[in-house]
Amino acid sequence: MIKFNAGKFYKAASILGLIGTTAVSAAAIKTGVFESPEAIREFVQAGGIFAPLLFVAIQVIQVVLPIIPGGVTQLAGVIIFGAFWGFIYNYVGIVIGSMIAFQMVRKLGRPFLQSVFNKHYDKYIGWLDKGKKFDRMFAIAILLPIAPDDFLCMLAGLTKMSFKKLTVILVLCKPPTIIAYSILLSTIAAWMTSLFHF
């Protein structure tokens, strides 16, 4: 009888996830998907019934690879799907992307983090010296809309924080910020639409 090894399965899934994300990212960059909210909308809507999955994948990519500001993809989500579903798909994509980003740094280490986020690195690297306080500081930062969440999730990968704890913090603390962004971006999108049809 074959014994299921959860550790090996999770490790293999993480590696496949990283490979898949990198491959999809390369294809998206090459086709110019990340150039603007309109480019994202055209790409996503071309997917038909798979549009939500395509958008979630794009949101995951923008978290893992900081190619464009997250606000661009969040705005695209609201424009394409409306405030409610835009929030849902933004939320799912951002949380999954944040988990992958955490695991990437856990596997690739500090040099990778520094090369990707050199700007934030010097400002926040001191958080690693906070010990047990880091988890609380991290949760508060994720709850606030002004913190560099993507970077902090990667920084957490250098700490002793468990993947389970990271997931709980993301699931509980991400919604308020994304809801606020969704409402704000929905208002902006409606305003832009009214101007366009004026």
C-alpha positions as semicolon CSV with decimal commas, in nm:
position;residue;x (nm);y (nm);z (nm)
1;M;0,000;0,000;0,000
2;I;0,135;0,341;-0,101
3;K;0,158;0,580;0,193
4;F;0,061;0,941;0,124
5;N;0,338;1,183;0,220
6;A;0,185;1,527;0,271
7;G;0,524;1,696;0,301
8;K;0,652;1,567;-0,033
9;F;0,319;1,639;-0,201
10;Y;0,318;1,999;-0,076
11;K;0,680;2,050;-0,180
12;A;0,609;1,916;-0,529
13;A;0,295;2,130;-0,559
14;S;0,491;2,441;-0,454
15;I;0,761;2,375;-0,713
16;L;0,504;2,314;-0,988
17;G;0,322;2,630;-0,882
18;L;0,639;2,837;-0,910
19;I;0,721;2,691;-1,250
20;G;0,367;2,746;-1,376
21;T;0,354;3,103;-1,248
22;T;0,688;3,185;-1,414
23;A;0,577;3,035;-1,748
24;V;0,244;3,218;-1,750
25;S;0,415;3,541;-1,644
26;A;0,663;3,521;-1,932
27;A;0,380;3,465;-2,181
28;A;0,174;3,752;-2,036
29;I;0,466;3,995;-2,049
30;K;0,542;3,899;-2,408
31;T;0,184;3,963;-2,520
32;G;0,159;4,297;-2,336
33;V;-0,122;4,192;-2,102
34;F;0,007;4,410;-1,817
35;E;0,024;4,736;-2,010
36;S;-0,307;4,880;-1,884
37;P;-0,646;4,792;-1,732
38;E;-0,789;4,790;-2,086
39;A;-0,526;4,540;-2,204
40;I;-0,607;4,320;-1,905
41;R;-0,981;4,344;-1,978
42;E;-0,937;4,246;-2,343
43;F;-0,724;3,948;-2,246
44;V;-0,958;3,833;-1,970
45;Q;-1,280;3,876;-2,167
46;A;-1,132;3,672;-2,452
47;G;-1,136;3,379;-2,211
48;G;-1,516;3,361;-2,210
49;I;-1,637;3,138;-1,925
50;F;-1,278;3,109;-1,806
51;A;-1,246;3,485;-1,762
52;P;-1,254;3,470;-1,379
53;L;-0,977;3,209;-1,375
54;L;-0,766;3,413;-1,615
55;F;-0,808;3,723;-1,402
56;V;-0,721;3,541;-1,080
57;A;-0,407;3,409;-1,254
58;I;-0,311;3,763;-1,357
59;Q;-0,364;3,886;-1,002
60;V;-0,145;3,604;-0,869
61;I;0,129;3,698;-1,115
62;Q;0,129;4,066;-1,024
63;V;0,182;3,974;-0,659
64;V;0,460;3,724;-0,723
65;L;0,635;3,932;-0,990
66;P;0,600;4,308;-0,920
67;I;0,573;4,405;-1,285
68;I;0,298;4,664;-1,242
69;P;0,126;4,834;-0,944
70;G;-0,140;4,617;-0,786
71;G;-0,388;4,904;-0,821
72;V;-0,391;4,853;-1,199
73;T;-0,507;4,492;-1,174
74;Q;-0,751;4,570;-0,894
75;L;-0,903;4,846;-1,106
76;A;-0,927;4,604;-1,398
77;G;-1,109;4,354;-1,176
78;V;-1,368;4,612;-1,075
79;I;-1,413;4,732;-1,435
80;I;-1,456;4,379;-1,570
81;F;-1,660;4,213;-1,295
82;G;-1,812;4,496;-1,089
83;A;-1,748;4,585;-0,725
84;F;-1,864;4,258;-0,565
85;W;-1,715;3,997;-0,798
86;G;-1,419;4,224;-0,862
87;F;-1,352;4,210;-0,487
88;I;-1,391;3,830;-0,477
89;Y;-1,152;3,766;-0,765
90;N;-0,904;4,027;-0,645
91;Y;-0,913;3,873;-0,299
92;V;-0,860;3,516;-0,417
93;G;-0,579;3,612;-0,655
94;I;-0,397;3,833;-0,407
95;V;-0,414;3,577;-0,125
96;I;-0,291;3,293;-0,348
97;G;-0,017;3,515;-0,491
98;S;0,091;3,620;-0,142
99;M;0,118;3,257;-0,033
100;I;0,331;3,174;-0,337
101;A;0,550;3,480;-0,277
102;F;0,604;3,370;0,084
103;Q;0,711;3,023;-0,030
104;M;0,938;3,159;-0,302
105;V;1,147;3,353;-0,050
106;R;1,140;3,062;0,193
107;K;1,302;2,850;-0,079
108;L;1,520;3,107;-0,257
109;G;1,631;3,313;0,045
110;R;1,734;3,670;0,119
111;P;1,932;3,740;-0,202
112;F;1,618;3,682;-0,410
113;L;1,411;3,916;-0,193
114;Q;1,675;4,188;-0,207
115;S;1,707;4,164;-0,585
116;V;1,332;4,187;-0,641
117;F;1,245;4,453;-0,380
118;N;1,565;4,650;-0,333
119;K;1,368;4,970;-0,262
120;H;1,170;4,830;0,033
121;Y;1,445;4,596;0,150
122;D;1,654;4,852;0,341
123;K;1,345;5,012;0,496
124;Y;1,187;4,697;0,635
125;I;1,471;4,448;0,684
126;G;1,500;4,563;1,046
127;W;1,163;4,399;1,112
128;L;1,343;4,065;1,116
129;D;1,506;4,168;1,444
130;K;1,169;4,212;1,617
131;G;1,137;3,842;1,699
132;K;0,788;3,746;1,810
133;K;0,667;4,102;1,751
134;F;0,708;4,052;1,377
135;D;0,388;3,849;1,343
136;R;0,179;4,121;1,509
137;M;0,346;4,398;1,307
138;F;0,291;4,194;0,991
139;A;-0,081;4,144;1,062
140;I;-0,133;4,515;1,128
141;A;0,055;4,608;0,811
142;I;-0,154;4,370;0,600
143;L;-0,467;4,529;0,748
144;L;-0,355;4,879;0,644
145;P;-0,387;4,995;0,281
146;I;-0,056;5,184;0,276
147;A;0,187;4,898;0,351
148;P;0,383;4,716;0,076
149;D;0,195;4,389;0,131
150;D;0,366;4,191;-0,145
151;F;0,709;4,269;-0,007
152;L;0,606;4,199;0,353
153;C;0,470;3,856;0,257
154;M;0,807;3,777;0,103
155;L;0,987;3,917;0,407
156;A;0,777;3,687;0,626
157;G;0,930;3,399;0,432
158;L;1,260;3,476;0,606
159;T;1,105;3,440;0,952
160;K;0,986;3,141;1,153
161;M;0,623;3,222;1,073
162;S;0,438;2,908;0,968
163;F;0,255;2,887;0,637
164;K;-0,067;2,820;0,830
165;K;-0,029;3,140;1,034
166;L;0,048;3,342;0,721
167;T;-0,268;3,205;0,558
168;V;-0,486;3,292;0,859
169;I;-0,349;3,649;0,868
170;L;-0,406;3,696;0,494
171;V;-0,757;3,551;0,500
172;L;-0,864;3,767;0,795
173;C;-0,674;4,091;0,732
174;K;-0,686;4,128;0,354
175;P;-1,064;4,179;0,300
176;P;-1,100;4,528;0,460
177;T;-0,825;4,675;0,244
178;I;-0,946;4,509;-0,077
179;I;-1,308;4,609;-0,004
180;A;-1,197;4,969;0,046
181;Y;-0,998;4,959;-0,277
182;S;-1,289;4,794;-0,462
183;I;-1,535;5,065;-0,352
184;L;-1,290;5,343;-0,435
185;L;-1,195;5,194;-0,771
186;S;-1,559;5,121;-0,855
187;T;-1,642;5,488;-0,792
188;I;-1,349;5,597;-1,009
189;A;-1,448;5,353;-1,285
190;A;-1,809;5,481;-1,282
191;W;-1,684;5,840;-1,295
192;M;-1,452;5,761;-1,586
193;T;-1,735;5,584;-1,769
194;S;-1,970;5,882;-1,725
195;L;-1,702;6,112;-1,863
196;F;-1,644;5,883;-2,160
197;H;-2,015;5,882;-2,251
198;F;-2,058;6,254;-2,191
